[in-house]
């Protein structure tokens, strides 16, 4: 298809544009906007963006008359939507429940309630305090992939990050100490949350449920999870389905600084594992 043909097609479309077409486009735009709003903050939102790219690629292929590629993308798009509906059924169900309750726009932005330096210091101090007392902890720091579906499984807190609050939540024999804490921006979004467990038979036997949960959530999102072992007090960090153990104070501080820097989407400091005799 030549450039002249494409220009003529676009021009003729504008000349034949009517009020009915405008209303049609407006309705579609509103539906897409509501769909994005409903799924934002969940894992389904990331997949929705991928579907959108597929859809745009399909339109481009049809515009340039790439018959084979257009057929392939169209087939993947149709079957992909059905697969997504099955895989993300829980997230979609909760989204439509929010729609039914009229709570479409109630999602928190997760902006920092205090400066990055204060957040880093509070998280750093709380983690070291828990490790020193050998109190088990599971702290998930949300990144670009929303964890709204996981937050909904726990108790919403929406509290400003402080070392006293974190240590109190994980204090043994308290209602929320066994679950995971979710950090969103500068706030503690929720605690006592349930995480998917990492199911790998080759995983080291000495790793407990907290470590498996940390690996589980890091394998389905770009979150970073801090784990404190209840038995040994060892601090570990999970990201991208990988677990780094024996994190010292300096390495923990470097990690938190990288997460709360302006380039947190692109940077992450990897650590060397300390030997047990260096503790």
Protein Blocks (a to p, Z undefined) as FASTA:
>chain_A
ZZklmmmmmmmmmmmpcfklmmmmmmmmmmmmmmmmmmgoiaklmmmmmmmmmmmmmmmm
mmnopaklmmmmmmmmmmmmmmmmmmmmmmmmmmmmmmmnopaklccehiafbdfklmmm
mmmmmmmmmmmnopacddddddfbccklmmmmmccfkpacdfklmmmmmpghiaklmmcc
ddehjbcfbghiacdddddfkbcfklcfklmmmmmmmmmccbdcddddfklopacddeeh
iacehiafklmmmmmmmmmmmklmmgccddddddfklZZ
